[in-house]
Amino acid sequence: MTLSDFARSRVAAGHPDQAFAMLDMVLEDNPQSFMAHFSYAEIHHRAGNAAQAIEHYKKAIEANPMAAGFLEARIKQLEAPAE
């Protein structure tokens, strides 16, 4: 099971606090972890927490610039006004 799979499973089971606690531990050990920032962003994105999602998408881009195209599209989606 990957890091993001585990985080998503904790959220799906109604335990986002466990997902965030685990991701916090990863980021404490490796602040440049692309997967931890991406997982954080995805959880916040799905929960409607745009500001937090954008923050972690940007950190994920810093960690892995090759993912910038996809992640910048996610950021634009969050920044777009609701219709």
N, C-alpha and C positions, 0 to 999 in steps of 0.2 A: 504494500500500500504506500503510495507516495504521500508526501507532506500535504499537498493540496487535497488529496483524497481523504486523508484523515481529518483535516480541518472541515471539509464539506460534510463528512459523516457526523461529526460532532454537532454542526449547525443543524443538519437534518434531524438529528435526534433531540433537538431542543436544548442543546448545550453549547451555545456560541461562546460562553465564558471559557469553556475547556479548550475550544479552538484558539481563542485569543491568548490564553495562558501558554499553550504549547508554542504558538508562533512567537510570543514574547521571549520565550526561552531560546528559541532558534536565533532571533535577532540580537539577543544579548550576547550570544556566542559568536554570531556572524552578522553584523549590522548590514552587510551588503548582500544578504541572501535574496536572490531574485525570487525564488519560489515563495519564501515567507512574505515578502512584500506583495507579490502577485496574489497570494492566497488572501492576505489581509484585504487587499483592494477588492477582490471578487466578493468576499463576504459582505463588506460594506456596500458595494454596488448593489447586490441583491437585496440588501436591507433598506436601500434608499438613502444611505448616508453618503451623499455625493462628495462632500468636502473631504471626508476621511478616505474615500475610495480614490479620489484624485491624488491626494497626498501620497498614498502608497503606490499608485500606478507610476507616479513620477519617480519615486525611489526605485521602483522596479526597472524603469528605463535607465536610471543611473547605474544600476547593477548590471544590466544587460542591454546596451544600446542597440543591439541587433533586433530587439523586440519592439523598438520605438514605433514603427509603423502601426502595428496592431494596437499597442497600448495608447498611442496618441488618438487613435480612432475611438477608443473607449472613453478617453477623457473628453473629447469633443461631444460624444453622446451625452455625457453627464452634464456638460456645460450648456448644452442646447436648451433653450426655453421649452417648457412643457407646452404641448399643444392642447 
